[in-house]
Amino acid sequence: MAELLDLDAEVLHSYLSEVTAWIHELAADLPPGRILDLGSGTGTGTFALLQRFEGTDVIAVDVSKELLDHLRDKARVLGLADRVRTVQADLDAAWPAIDAVDLVWASSSLHHMADPDRVLTEVFAALHPGGLLAVIEMDSFPRFLPDDLGSGRPGLEARCHAVLAEERAAELPYLGSDWGSRLSQAGFTIEAERPFVIELTPPLPVSAGRYAQASLRRIRSSLDGRMSADDLAMLDTLIDSDGPDGLLRRDDLTVRTTRTVWVARRP
């Protein structure tokens, strides 16, 4: 997971820069002194926000000790250790003891919560009046493959995502939720809602192939017994082959996804 999150940040750096620049504009009337990164992972949001908001500190909260250790190591390498505090916490169990903040960043984290409405109430209480909450959610997991791989398996990735959608509907019932409505119910005032359509086309950097490989490898185990043997064999070739059909050597990969950002203010 750490590798996948780091590659997501590297490959989608332009999108991150655009999002944080937009939030910087929206926060111009109340520049944040302290930011909370909710479900920080390896620090994709943490480091993008530290770069955008000079002089700001970030509290990075995540349930995973391993990911937080990875984040702290990166902060030391980047010379940012004095601006980052990590807090390990299971937000489904209890809200951590943290000081009030001016901006909360919740990227692809709220849909993992057992009770996101309760978490949003806690976020509201943690923000200073006038503070902002940025909620970022994806419409689906990124896609990388051409519709026709030229090997008799057209639509392979679409079939993978159809299987995953069934699984996600049961495991992540809040994925694709109406976050604007939930934010309003929690007491926030919606400042803006904006979709960011990401379409990276060839030629792509080498990291894009690694990103595709890590993404498809992560979902591969969920597909056993739920797709045809031919489809699974093709996936294995894409993921593991060192030949021209392998993801690391293909020149026809793209990166396609949409992420929607809601920015809400505590009155």
Order of alpha helices (4+ residues) and beta strands (2+ residues): alpha-alpha-beta-alpha-beta-alpha-beta-beta-alpha-beta-alpha-alpha-beta-alpha-alpha-beta
